[in-house]
């Protein structure tokens, strides 16, 4: 028993000696709230300085917990406490954790608790990085308050940080400018009006000039941004932005009005909106009209008769002279034949019968041949005759494909679809190569002022306008969609203008020649016709037949001229739209703002497929190839 008591006593003394090394208080030093630093000592902590120089001897620490060494960690707030933070701001709070050798402790946890009002942390714990730093984010609210953030790490004293959450005493305008305009913005201007009372966007829209702004800014590239600090909290702000085009014209704008400036950052975001394009105006258009091979009756017959006469002017005049002689003299039968084979000549042969049945109508063909020889061998008349008899193909082409100088006057209307169009066809351009150097298209294009001769009344119709897909670099392209409509065309006037202004003067070499009679008189001498007839028959003198030639010459010319006048004044065919090739009966027409000034000034790609309709005889209606912009 005695020996056992001694052993117990010795063990007790060993335990007591070991406890002499323990610290009765785990916290040493001042509260971190004043210095931002805390130190914690614990002899039982595994030596975290293993491999590092000993702080007292400088010898390498073997990591065995050297006798007498105390292990410590220090947690520090990398900032100042208390600190002021403003409403709706984000503040990063950084803390550093170091060991007893003042070395960074990485990979350690720093935990946070928060008390008070005014905001919230983003996380409750962070891990230190290679520098021993851990960062937590504080999101300030929008009401005043005080928050205490307490950071804690193992073996370190807690560090409290006090944040006073309050309204920023000043406001900063964070301005951003973009553009939705299709036209390129070359430069911008933004005017800011701040104060207790500011203008409205409506008042700025009508003001001229604009009032003086509190401050302004300009940009040459978008998007752009700029801040304006030091603004007074509680003041109001109205901002208006303008975009300018390459012509330095305002064409886009946006306005924000009556915003109340609060403490901190006040965002003002502007996106320029392009002003509406104006379409109302007068547009001159050059239309290409392709009537195809078939002309509407009675134009086909009238043009055909003209071409027949010009291809054989001598034959037609001789025929008419003999027909008149037969009808009036009582003793000639040049063109008579027995139509019913009863032995008596009771009908007058047509010109076509007389010219083809040479063995039957020998006098006619003989006289025609003599006069043609005289004309062709005349140094003055011969060239005119050649031009006249070879011009038919040019005329046939010119009256079927030509250009019309049309005008479209566009006005706005309250009723849908929103616009009204008055379409008139005023001028005509013929392609006439005769008399021009080869390849000289400028010479060949002949402009004739039609006045009111082409279209007696304007074609009136409603139309809608909408932005179209850009084409060939034309970003400001709009499609005008007309309602189906009728164009009243005096086609007889088209033929007349060609003959009077181009064909007859060119054939005769006389600018004053404006009738078929002038052409016939320039190549046919009725004295020659009278002599040729008198020499071919035993009865009647040369002067006698020359008189009938003069009458026949006028009758041949009037047959065409009067027919064209009649067709011009009445019975005008109408051009009515029809569906074809993806183009509706309404047709299509594109307006273009080429200079980007928000006013369309060009017409592109007019296309309409139409039909002739004869107001007197609907059965004569027929298709026209197309009416297009050249």
FIFI-205284 format. One line per field, with one value per residue (C-alpha): residue number from 0; residue in three letters; x, y, z. Coordinates in nm, 2 decimals, always signed. Layout:
// residues N
seq: NUM:...
type: ala:...
x: X:...
y: Y:...
z: Z:...
END
This chain:
// residues 630
seq: 0:1:2:3:4:5:6:7:8:9:10:11:12:13:14:15:16:17:18:19:20:21:22:23:24:25:26:27:28:29:30:31:32:33:34:35:36:37:38:39:40:41:42:43:44:45:46:47:48:49:50:51:52:53:54:55:56:57:58:59:60:61:62:63:64:65:66:67:68:69:70:71:72:73:74:75:76:77:78:79:80:81:82:83:84:85:86:87:88:89:90:91:92:93:94:95:96:97:98:99:100:101:102:103:104:105:106:107:108:109:110:111:112:113:114:115:116:117:118:119:120:121:122:123:124:125:126:127:128:129:130:131:132:133:134:135:136:137:138:139:140:141:142:143:144:145:146:147:148:149:150:151:152:153:154:155:156:157:158:159:160:161:162:163:164:165:166:167:168:169:170:171:172:173:174:175:176:177:178:179:180:181:182:183:184:185:186:187:188:189:190:191:192:193:194:195:196:197:198:199:200:201:202:203:204:205:206:207:208:209:210:211:212:213:214:215:216:217:218:219:220:221:222:223:224:225:226:227:228:229:230:231:232:233:234:235:236:237:238:239:240:241:242:243:244:245:246:247:248:249:250:251:252:253:254:255:256:257:258:259:260:261:262:263:264:265:266:267:268:269:270:271:272:273:274:275:276:277:278:279:280:281:282:283:284:285:286:287:288:289:290:291:292:293:294:295:296:297:298:299:300:301:302:303:304:305:306:307:308:309:310:311:312:313:314:315:316:317:318:319:320:321:322:323:324:325:326:327:328:329:330:331:332:333:334:335:336:337:338:339:340:341:342:343:344:345:346:347:348:349:350:351:352:353:354:355:356:357:358:359:360:361:362:363:364:365:366:367:368:369:370:371:372:373:374:375:376:377:378:379:380:381:382:383:384:385:386:387:388:389:390:391:392:393:394:395:396:397:398:399:400:401:402:403:404:405:406:407:408:409:410:411:412:413:414:415:416:417:418:419:420:421:422:423:424:425:426:427:428:429:430:431:432:433:434:435:436:437:438:439:440:441:442:443:444:445:446:447:448:449:450:451:452:453:454:455:456:457:458:459:460:461:462:463:464:465:466:467:468:469:470:471:472:473:474:475:476:477:478:479:480:481:482:483:484:485:486:487:488:489:490:491:492:493:494:495:496:497:498:499:500:501:502:503:504:505:506:507:508:509:510:511:512:513:514:515:516:517:518:519:520:521:522:523:524:525:526:527:528:529:530:531:532:533:534:535:536:537:538:539:540:541:542:543:544:545:546:547:548:549:550:551:552:553:554:555:556:557:558:559:560:561:562:563:564:565:566:567:568:569:570:571:572:573:574:575:576:577:578:579:580:581:582:583:584:585:586:587:588:589:590:591:592:593:594:595:596:597:598:599:600:601:602:603:604:605:606:607:608:609:610:611:612:613:614:615:616:617:618:619:620:621:622:623:624:625:626:627:628:629
type: unk:unk:unk:unk:unk:unk:unk:unk:unk:unk:unk:unk:unk:unk:unk:unk:unk:unk:unk:unk:unk:unk:unk:unk:unk:unk:unk:unk:unk:unk:unk:unk:unk:unk:unk:unk:unk:unk:unk:unk:unk:unk:unk:unk:unk:unk:unk:unk:unk:unk:unk:unk:unk:unk:unk:unk:unk:unk:unk:unk:unk:unk:unk:unk:unk:unk:unk:unk:unk:unk:unk:unk:unk:unk:unk:unk:unk:unk:unk:unk:unk:unk:unk:unk:unk:unk:unk:unk:unk:unk:unk:unk:unk:unk:unk:unk:unk:unk:unk:unk:unk:unk:unk:unk:unk:unk:unk:unk:unk:unk:unk:unk:unk:unk:unk:unk:unk:unk:unk:unk:unk:unk:unk:unk:unk:unk:unk:unk:unk:unk:unk:unk:unk:unk:unk:unk:unk:unk:unk:unk:unk:unk:unk:unk:unk:unk:unk:unk:unk:unk:unk:unk:unk:unk:unk:unk:unk:unk:unk:unk:unk:unk:unk:unk:unk:unk:unk:unk:unk:unk:unk:unk:unk:unk:unk:unk:unk:unk:unk:unk:unk:unk:unk:unk:unk:unk:unk:unk:unk:unk:unk:unk:unk:unk:unk:unk:unk:unk:unk:unk:unk:unk:unk:unk:unk:unk:unk:unk:unk:unk:unk:unk:unk:unk:unk:unk:unk:unk:unk:unk:unk:unk:unk:unk:unk:unk:unk:unk:unk:unk:unk:unk:unk:unk:unk:unk:unk:unk:unk:unk:unk:unk:unk:unk:unk:unk:unk:unk:unk:unk:unk:unk:unk:unk:unk:unk:unk:unk:unk:unk:unk:unk:unk:unk:unk:unk:unk:unk:unk:unk:unk:unk:unk:unk:unk:unk:unk:unk:unk:unk:unk:unk:unk:unk:unk:unk:unk:unk:unk:unk:unk:unk:unk:unk:unk:unk:unk:unk:unk:unk:unk:unk:unk:unk:unk:unk:unk:unk:unk:unk:unk:unk:unk:unk:unk:unk:unk:unk:unk:unk:unk:unk:unk:unk:unk:unk:unk:unk:unk:unk:unk:unk:unk:unk:unk:unk:unk:unk:unk:unk:unk:unk:unk:unk:unk:unk:unk:unk:unk:unk:unk:unk:unk:unk:unk:unk:unk:unk:unk:unk:unk:unk:unk:unk:unk:unk:unk:unk:unk:unk:unk:unk:unk:unk:unk:unk:unk:unk:unk:unk:unk:unk:unk:unk:unk:unk:unk:unk:unk:unk:unk:unk:unk:unk:unk:unk:unk:unk:unk:unk:unk:unk:unk:unk:unk:unk:unk:unk:unk:unk:unk:unk:unk:unk:unk:unk:unk:unk:unk:unk:unk:unk:unk:unk:unk:unk:unk:unk:unk:unk:unk:unk:unk:unk:unk:unk:unk:unk:unk:unk:unk:unk:unk:unk:unk:unk:unk:unk:unk:unk:unk:unk:unk:unk:unk:unk:unk:unk:unk:unk:unk:unk:unk:unk:unk:unk:unk:unk:unk:unk:unk:unk:unk:unk:unk:unk:unk:unk:unk:unk:unk:unk:unk:unk:unk:unk:unk:unk:unk:unk:unk:unk:unk:unk:unk:unk:unk:unk:unk:unk:unk:unk:unk:unk:unk:unk:unk:unk:unk:unk:unk:unk:unk:unk:unk:unk:unk:unk:unk:unk:unk:unk:unk:unk:unk:unk:unk:unk:unk:unk:unk:unk:unk:unk:unk:unk:unk:unk:unk:unk:unk:unk:unk:unk:unk:unk:unk:unk:unk:unk:unk:unk:unk:unk:unk:unk:unk:unk:unk:unk:unk:unk:unk:unk:unk:unk:unk:unk:unk:unk:unk:unk:unk:unk:unk:unk:unk:unk:unk:unk:unk:unk:unk:unk:unk:unk:unk:unk:unk:unk:unk:unk:unk:unk:unk:unk:unk:unk:unk:unk:unk:unk:unk:unk:unk:unk:unk:unk:unk:unk:unk:unk:unk:unk:unk:unk:unk:unk:unk:unk:unk:unk:unk:unk:unk:unk:unk:unk:unk:unk
x: +0.00:+0.28:+0.44:+0.11:+0.06:+0.40:+0.32:+0.00:+0.17:+0.45:+0.19:+0.00:+0.31:+0.38:+0.04:+0.07:+0.41:+0.27:-0.03:+0.21:+0.26:-0.11:-0.25:-0.56:-0.69:-0.73:-0.75:-0.44:-0.42:-0.66:-1.01:-0.98:-1.26:-0.99:-0.68:-0.84:-0.59:-0.63:-0.38:-0.46:-0.21:-0.26:+0.03:-0.18:-0.20:+0.01:+0.32:+0.20:+0.54:+0.71:+1.00:+1.00:+1.29:+1.23:+1.13:+1.37:+1.68:+1.65:+1.70:+1.46:+1.15:+1.11:+0.74:+0.75:+0.61:+0.93:+0.93:+0.83:+0.69:+0.34:+0.15:-0.06:-0.28:-0.36:-0.68:-0.68:-0.94:-0.79:-0.98:-1.11:-1.39:-1.64:-1.70:-1.97:-2.14:-2.42:-2.75:-2.76:-2.38:-2.16:-1.86:-1.59:-1.46:-1.11:-0.95:-0.60:-0.50:-0.13:+0.06:+0.30:+0.59:+0.37:+0.32:+0.00:-0.22:-0.39:-0.69:-0.82:-1.19:-1.31:-1.66:-1.89:-2.19:-2.39:-2.61:-2.81:-2.99:-2.90:-2.78:-2.66:-2.35:-2.33:-2.19:-2.14:-1.79:-1.49:-1.16:-0.83:-0.62:-0.25:-0.19:-0.41:-0.68:-1.05:-1.31:-1.68:-1.92:-2.17:-2.47:-2.61:-2.99:-3.20:-3.28:-3.05:-2.90:-2.59:-2.44:-2.18:-1.99:-1.79:-1.51:-1.39:-1.11:-0.97:-0.71:-0.76:-0.96:-1.29:-1.27:-1.58:-1.64:-1.90:-2.07:-2.30:-2.55:-2.67:-2.78:-2.51:-2.52:-2.45:-2.59:-2.39:-2.57:-2.45:-2.54:-2.55:-2.64:-2.72:-2.91:-3.18:-3.17:-3.11:-2.95:-2.59:-2.54:-2.25:-2.26:-2.48:-2.57:-2.73:-2.87:-2.93:-3.17:-3.14:-3.30:-3.61:-3.81:-3.72:-3.88:-4.09:-4.01:-4.32:-4.21:-3.86:-4.01:-4.18:-3.93:-3.74:-3.47:-3.41:-3.36:-3.01:-2.91:-2.75:-2.48:-2.44:-2.22:-2.15:-2.03:-1.91:-1.93:-2.20:-2.26:-2.11:-2.12:-2.03:-2.07:-2.17:-2.08:-2.17:-2.54:-2.78:-2.99:-3.36:-3.32:-3.50:-3.34:-3.47:-3.23:-3.28:-3.05:-3.03:-2.86:-2.72:-2.68:-2.40:-2.58:-2.56:-2.93:-3.12:-3.29:-3.31:-3.40:-3.50:-3.60:-3.63:-3.81:-3.85:-3.63:-3.57:-3.20:-3.13:-2.80:-2.55:-2.56:-2.86:-2.87:-3.00:-3.01:-3.10:-3.16:-3.20:-3.51:-3.51:-3.77:-4.05:-3.98:-4.19:-4.33:-4.56:-4.43:-4.42:-4.21:-4.12:-4.07:-3.96:-4.18:-4.09:-4.41:-4.39:-4.72:-4.60:-4.66:-5.04:-5.20:-5.56:-5.81:-5.88:-5.51:-5.37:-5.57:-5.49:-5.11:-5.12:-5.28:-5.02:-4.73:-4.88:-4.91:-4.55:-4.42:-4.57:-4.68:-4.68:-4.90:-5.16:-5.18:-5.21:-5.47:-5.68:-5.65:-5.78:-6.06:-6.18:-6.16:-6.37:-6.63:-6.65:-6.55:-6.80:-6.56:-6.28:-6.28:-5.92:-6.00:-6.34:-6.40:-6.69:-6.75:-7.04:-6.92:-7.23:-7.04:-7.05:-6.79:-6.97:-6.71:-6.39:-6.08:-5.89:-5.53:-5.41:-5.59:-5.46:-5.09:-5.09:-5.30:-5.06:-5.20:-5.56:-5.49:-5.22:-5.29:-5.26:-4.93:-4.79:-4.86:-4.73:-4.41:-4.36:-4.40:-4.18:-3.90:-3.94:-3.93:-3.63:-3.43:-3.49:-3.18:-3.39:-3.69:-3.52:-3.35:-3.68:-3.86:-3.60:-3.64:-4.02:-4.04:-3.79:-3.92:-4.20:-4.00:-3.88:-4.23:-4.37:-4.11:-4.14:-4.52:-4.50:-4.21:-4.15:-4.10:-4.35:-4.26:-4.51:-4.57:-4.68:-4.81:-4.83:-5.03:-5.14:-5.49:-5.67:-5.83:-5.66:-5.42:-5.29:-5.18:-5.34:-5.17:-5.25:-5.07:-5.04:-4.86:-4.71:-4.42:-4.31:-3.96:-3.92:-3.61:-3.54:-3.20:-3.25:-3.04:-2.81:-2.45:-2.43:-2.43:-2.53:-2.82:-2.83:-2.92:-3.17:-3.37:-3.62:-3.82:-4.16:-4.37:-4.71:-4.88:-5.24:-5.25:-5.14:-5.36:-5.67:-5.73:-5.51:-5.55:-5.64:-5.60:-5.52:-5.19:-5.01:-4.64:-4.42:-4.04:-3.89:-3.59:-3.28:-3.14:-2.81:-2.71:-3.04:-3.13:-3.41:-3.63:-4.01:-4.27:-4.57:-4.86:-5.13:-5.49:-5.59:-5.66:-5.71:-5.49:-5.67:-5.41:-5.47:-5.27:-5.37:-5.18:-4.87:-4.88:-4.95:-4.66:-4.42:-4.53:-4.56:-4.26:-4.01:-4.11:-4.26:-3.99:-3.71:-3.85:-3.90:-3.60:-3.85:-3.89:-4.23:-4.37:-4.62:-4.88:-4.88:-4.99:-4.66:-4.47:-4.67:-4.64:-4.26:-4.22:-4.52:-4.57:-4.94:-4.84:-4.62:-4.91:-5.15:-4.91:-4.84:-5.22:-5.29:-5.02:-5.16:-5.53:-5.69:-5.93:-5.86:-5.58:-5.28:-5.43:-5.76:-5.59:-5.35:-5.66:-5.78:-5.43:-5.43:-5.77:-5.64:-5.32:-5.53:-5.77:-5.48:-5.33:-5.66:-5.75:-5.47:-5.46:-5.83:-5.84:-5.57:-5.74:-6.07:-5.89:-5.72:-6.04:-6.27:-6.28:-5.94:-5.84:-5.78:-5.48:-5.61:-5.38:-5.36:-5.17:-4.85:-4.50:-4.56:-4.68:-5.04:-5.29:-5.21:-4.85:-4.55:-4.35:-4.05:-3.96:-3.60:-3.44:-3.10:-2.95:-3.09:-3.27:-3.59:-3.76:-3.79:-3.69:-3.65:-3.88:-3.73:-3.86:-4.21:-4.38:-4.73:-4.87:-5.18:-5.45:-5.60:-5.97:-6.18:-6.46:-6.67:-6.60:-6.48:-6.42:-6.12:-5.94:-5.59:-5.28:-4.99:-4.65:-4.55:-4.52:-4.19:-3.94:-3.65
y: +0.00:+0.24:+0.18:+0.25:+0.58:+0.70:+0.61:+0.81:+1.10:+1.10:+1.08:+1.37:+1.58:+1.50:+1.61:+1.93:+2.01:+1.96:+2.19:+2.47:+2.53:+2.58:+2.94:+3.00:+3.26:+3.17:+3.54:+3.76:+4.12:+4.39:+4.34:+4.33:+4.59:+4.85:+4.72:+4.48:+4.21:+3.91:+3.65:+3.30:+3.07:+2.69:+2.46:+2.16:+2.28:+2.07:+2.27:+2.45:+2.61:+2.28:+2.33:+2.71:+2.89:+2.90:+3.25:+3.26:+3.06:+3.08:+2.71:+2.50:+2.39:+2.02:+2.03:+1.85:+2.12:+2.26:+2.28:+2.63:+2.74:+2.87:+2.85:+3.16:+3.29:+3.65:+3.75:+4.11:+4.32:+4.49:+4.81:+5.06:+5.00:+5.16:+5.23:+5.41:+5.23:+5.37:+5.24:+4.96:+4.94:+4.63:+4.63:+4.37:+4.30:+4.14:+3.96:+3.82:+3.52:+3.48:+3.24:+3.31:+3.36:+3.63:+3.39:+3.37:+3.08:+2.95:+2.71:+2.81:+2.89:+3.23:+3.24:+3.54:+3.64:+3.96:+4.16:+4.48:+4.61:+4.76:+4.48:+4.12:+3.92:+3.70:+3.39:+3.28:+3.14:+3.19:+3.01:+3.20:+3.21:+3.17:+3.51:+3.42:+3.65:+3.58:+3.81:+3.84:+4.07:+4.30:+4.41:+4.73:+4.77:+5.08:+5.17:+5.33:+5.10:+4.97:+4.62:+4.45:+4.18:+3.95:+3.74:+3.42:+3.18:+2.88:+2.98:+3.35:+3.61:+3.72:+4.05:+4.27:+4.52:+4.79:+4.92:+5.23:+5.20:+5.53:+5.73:+5.87:+6.24:+6.29:+6.13:+6.00:+5.98:+5.67:+5.75:+5.49:+5.56:+5.30:+5.32:+5.12:+5.34:+5.18:+5.49:+5.52:+5.76:+5.99:+6.18:+6.23:+6.50:+6.46:+6.75:+6.71:+6.94:+6.91:+7.10:+7.12:+7.17:+7.04:+7.05:+6.76:+6.57:+6.70:+7.06:+6.99:+6.83:+7.15:+7.40:+7.61:+7.68:+7.43:+7.58:+7.59:+7.25:+7.21:+7.01:+6.80:+6.54:+6.42:+6.09:+5.99:+5.61:+5.39:+5.23:+5.49:+5.56:+5.85:+5.93:+6.26:+6.27:+6.53:+6.56:+6.68:+6.42:+6.50:+6.70:+6.59:+6.52:+6.52:+6.40:+6.42:+6.26:+6.33:+6.13:+6.30:+6.15:+6.21:+6.54:+6.65:+6.64:+6.52:+6.20:+5.99:+6.09:+5.96:+6.14:+6.05:+6.29:+6.39:+6.13:+6.19:+6.16:+5.94:+5.89:+5.68:+5.57:+5.68:+5.49:+5.67:+5.44:+5.59:+5.40:+5.63:+5.57:+5.67:+5.94:+5.84:+5.87:+6.11:+5.97:+6.25:+6.42:+6.41:+6.14:+6.14:+5.79:+5.65:+5.35:+5.09:+4.99:+4.66:+4.60:+4.28:+4.19:+4.23:+4.57:+4.62:+4.68:+4.91:+5.01:+4.70:+4.76:+5.13:+5.08:+4.80:+5.02:+5.29:+5.05:+4.91:+5.26:+5.35:+5.02:+5.11:+5.47:+5.49:+5.18:+5.31:+5.65:+5.51:+5.26:+5.54:+5.76:+5.48:+5.39:+5.75:+5.76:+5.45:+5.59:+5.94:+5.93:+5.68:+5.54:+5.37:+5.02:+4.99:+4.80:+4.65:+4.27:+4.02:+3.92:+3.67:+3.55:+3.68:+3.84:+4.19:+4.38:+4.47:+4.51:+4.71:+4.51:+4.58:+4.71:+4.37:+4.20:+4.46:+4.43:+4.05:+3.97:+4.14:+3.96:+4.09:+4.45:+4.52:+4.89:+4.95:+4.75:+4.92:+5.27:+5.19:+5.05:+5.37:+5.60:+5.40:+5.42:+5.79:+5.83:+5.60:+5.77:+6.12:+6.24:+6.44:+6.22:+5.88:+5.90:+6.00:+5.72:+5.47:+5.59:+5.58:+5.23:+5.08:+5.25:+5.01:+4.78:+5.08:+5.21:+4.87:+4.84:+5.19:+5.18:+4.85:+4.92:+5.27:+5.46:+5.68:+5.97:+5.91:+6.11:+5.97:+6.23:+6.07:+6.23:+6.10:+6.02:+5.94:+5.63:+5.29:+5.20:+5.55:+5.70:+5.83:+5.83:+6.03:+5.87:+6.06:+5.96:+6.28:+6.22:+5.95:+5.84:+5.65:+5.46:+5.57:+5.48:+5.61:+5.92:+5.84:+5.72:+5.35:+5.28:+5.63:+5.55:+5.91:+6.02:+5.73:+5.82:+6.08:+6.26:+6.39:+6.61:+6.46:+6.72:+6.60:+6.40:+6.07:+6.04:+6.26:+6.20:+6.10:+5.75:+5.78:+5.51:+5.43:+5.26:+5.13:+5.18:+4.95:+4.91:+4.66:+4.44:+4.64:+4.59:+4.69:+4.90:+5.08:+5.05:+5.30:+5.11:+5.10:+4.92:+5.11:+4.87:+5.03:+4.91:+4.78:+5.06:+5.16:+5.38:+5.54:+5.56:+5.75:+5.51:+5.69:+5.99:+5.77:+5.67:+6.03:+6.17:+5.92:+6.00:+6.38:+6.45:+6.19:+5.98:+6.23:+6.50:+6.24:+6.08:+6.40:+6.59:+6.87:+6.95:+7.11:+6.79:+6.65:+6.45:+6.16:+6.39:+6.57:+6.24:+6.14:+6.48:+6.47:+6.16:+6.15:+6.40:+6.36:+6.50:+6.20:+5.97:+6.14:+6.11:+5.74:+5.66:+5.87:+5.69:+5.35:+5.41:+5.57:+5.79:+6.08:+6.34:+6.35:+6.64:+6.46:+6.17:+6.40:+6.55:+6.22:+6.15:+6.46:+6.35:+6.00:+6.12:+6.32:+6.03:+5.78:+6.02:+6.11:+5.74:+5.71:+6.06:+6.08:+5.73:+5.82:+6.14:+5.95:+5.69:+5.96:+6.15:+5.86:+5.49:+5.49:+5.15:+5.11:+4.94:+4.72:+4.53:+4.15:+3.89:+3.77:+3.64:+3.69:+4.04:+4.10:+4.30:+4.59:+4.59:+4.70:+5.02:+5.09:+5.43:+5.49:+5.75:+5.74:+6.03:+5.92:+6.25:+6.07:+6.19:+5.94:+6.09:+5.80:+5.54:+5.19:+4.88:+4.97:+4.67:+4.60:+4.35:+4.47:+4.40:+4.62:+4.65:+4.81:+5.01:+4.97:+4.60:+4.39:+4.09:+4.27:+4.28:+4.12:+4.10:+4.35:+4.22:+4.45:+4.80:+4.84:+5.10:+5.13
z: +0.00:+0.08:-0.26:-0.44:-0.26:-0.38:-0.74:-0.73:-0.59:-0.85:-1.13:-0.98:-0.97:-1.34:-1.44:-1.24:-1.40:-1.74:-1.67:-1.57:-1.95:-2.02:-2.06:-1.84:-2.10:-2.48:-2.60:-2.58:-2.68:-2.76:-2.92:-3.30:-3.31:-3.22:-3.39:-3.65:-3.53:-3.30:-3.17:-3.03:-2.86:-2.81:-2.71:-2.81:-3.18:-3.41:-3.52:-3.84:-3.88:-3.96:-4.20:-4.14:-3.94:-3.57:-3.46:-3.17:-3.29:-3.67:-3.69:-3.90:-3.72:-3.73:-3.68:-3.34:-3.12:-2.98:-2.60:-2.50:-2.84:-2.86:-3.20:-3.30:-3.59:-3.66:-3.84:-3.98:-4.16:-4.46:-4.42:-4.18:-3.93:-3.90:-4.27:-4.46:-4.76:-4.98:-5.08:-5.35:-5.36:-5.35:-5.11:-5.09:-4.74:-4.73:-4.44:-4.40:-4.19:-4.09:-3.86:-3.58:-3.83:-4.01:-4.30:-4.50:-4.41:-4.72:-4.75:-4.41:-4.35:-4.24:-4.11:-4.09:-3.88:-3.93:-3.70:-3.76:-4.07:-4.40:-4.62:-4.64:-4.71:-5.02:-4.83:-4.47:-4.52:-4.75:-4.79:-4.79:-5.11:-5.15:-4.99:-4.69:-4.80:-4.79:-4.94:-4.87:-5.05:-4.87:-5.07:-4.93:-4.92:-4.98:-4.62:-4.36:-4.09:-3.93:-3.98:-3.78:-3.97:-3.75:-3.90:-3.73:-3.80:-3.60:-3.35:-3.41:-3.23:-3.40:-3.59:-3.60:-3.88:-3.85:-4.17:-4.17:-4.45:-4.58:-4.89:-5.10:-5.06:-5.43:-5.75:-6.05:-6.39:-6.57:-6.94:-7.21:-7.58:-7.85:-8.18:-8.35:-8.66:-9.00:-9.14:-9.02:-8.73:-8.80:-8.47:-8.17:-7.93:-7.59:-7.38:-7.01:-6.82:-6.43:-6.15:-5.93:-6.25:-6.60:-6.94:-7.07:-7.38:-7.55:-7.49:-7.62:-7.94:-8.04:-7.90:-8.15:-8.05:-7.78:-7.43:-7.29:-7.14:-6.79:-6.96:-7.28:-7.45:-7.80:-7.95:-8.30:-8.24:-8.09:-7.85:-7.61:-7.23:-7.00:-6.63:-6.48:-6.11:-5.84:-5.93:-5.66:-5.50:-5.53:-5.85:-6.16:-6.50:-6.86:-7.13:-7.51:-7.76:-8.14:-8.41:-8.72:-9.07:-9.33:-9.43:-9.07:-9.04:-8.73:-8.82:-8.50:-8.14:-7.80:-7.48:-7.11:-6.89:-6.53:-6.36:-5.99:-5.90:-5.60:-5.42:-5.59:-5.96:-6.16:-6.50:-6.81:-7.11:-7.45:-7.78:-8.08:-8.28:-8.65:-8.74:-8.98:-9.35:-9.55:-9.87:-9.99:-10.30:-10.68:-10.85:-11.21:-11.35:-11.69:-11.77:-12.03:-12.21:-12.41:-12.59:-12.76:-13.12:-13.12:-13.09:-12.98:-13.25:-13.42:-13.38:-13.53:-13.86:-13.86:-13.81:-14.06:-14.33:-14.26:-14.30:-14.62:-14.77:-14.67:-14.82:-15.16:-15.17:-15.55:-15.58:-15.33:-15.49:-15.85:-15.72:-15.56:-15.87:-16.09:-15.85:-15.85:-16.23:-16.25:-16.01:-16.17:-16.54:-16.67:-16.94:-16.75:-16.60:-16.47:-16.15:-16.23:-16.24:-16.27:-15.91:-15.98:-16.32:-16.50:-16.78:-16.63:-16.43:-16.12:-15.84:-15.78:-15.70:-15.38:-15.39:-15.28:-15.58:-15.82:-15.71:-15.70:-16.01:-16.26:-16.56:-16.49:-16.39:-16.64:-16.68:-16.30:-16.28:-16.59:-16.46:-16.12:-16.27:-16.48:-16.19:-15.96:-16.23:-16.25:-15.87:-15.82:-16.09:-15.96:-15.78:-15.53:-15.48:-15.51:-15.16:-15.00:-15.17:-15.05:-14.69:-14.71:-14.85:-14.59:-14.28:-14.20:-13.96:-13.76:-13.72:-13.62:-13.35:-13.22:-13.17:-12.98:-12.74:-12.61:-12.28:-12.10:-11.87:-11.59:-11.28:-10.94:-10.69:-10.35:-10.07:-9.73:-9.65:-9.32:-9.45:-9.49:-9.65:-9.58:-9.91:-10.23:-10.57:-10.88:-11.18:-11.51:-11.83:-11.98:-12.22:-12.45:-12.55:-12.88:-12.98:-13.34:-13.48:-13.84:-13.90:-13.60:-13.60:-13.53:-13.16:-13.06:-12.82:-12.70:-13.06:-13.10:-12.78:-12.89:-12.61:-12.72:-12.49:-12.50:-12.28:-12.22:-12.54:-12.39:-12.09:-12.07:-11.70:-11.41:-11.27:-10.90:-10.65:-10.28:-10.18:-9.88:-9.81:-9.60:-9.55:-9.80:-9.79:-9.88:-10.23:-10.38:-10.09:-10.07:-9.70:-9.71:-9.96:-9.93:-10.13:-10.25:-10.30:-10.52:-10.54:-10.87:-11.11:-11.47:-11.69:-11.98:-12.26:-12.58:-12.78:-13.10:-12.96:-12.91:-13.28:-13.39:-13.19:-13.34:-13.69:-13.66:-13.45:-13.58:-13.88:-14.12:-14.07:-14.10:-14.41:-14.60:-14.46:-14.38:-14.01:-14.08:-14.24:-13.99:-14.20:-14.43:-14.71:-14.68:-14.72:-15.03:-15.20:-15.14:-15.36:-15.60:-15.88:-16.00:-16.34:-16.39:-16.28:-16.51:-16.81:-16.74:-16.73:-17.04:-17.23:-17.13:-17.24:-17.55:-17.35:-17.12:-17.10:-16.87:-16.68:-16.65:-16.47:-16.28:-16.12:-15.99:-15.87:-15.66:-15.51:-15.46:-15.29:-15.03:-14.98:-14.91:-14.66:-14.49:-14.45:-14.19:-14.05:-13.98:-13.84:-13.59:-13.49:-13.44:-13.22:-13.02:-12.94:-12.86:-12.78:-12.60:-12.47:-12.10:-11.94:-11.65:-11.41:-11.42:-11.22:-11.38:-11.28:-10.91:-10.95:-10.86:-11.06:-10.83:-10.95:-10.74:-10.70:-10.48:-10.33:-10.22:-9.99:-10.14:-9.95:-9.61:-9.54:-9.44:-9.77:-10.05:-10.38:-10.62:-10.77:-10.84:-11.00:-11.11:-11.26:-11.37:-11.61:-11.78:-12.04:-12.30:-12.25:-12.52:-12.37:-12.69:-12.75:-12.45:-12.68:-12.82:-12.49:-12.49:-12.28:-12.29:-12.21:-11.93:-11.80:-11.61:-11.50:-11.74
END
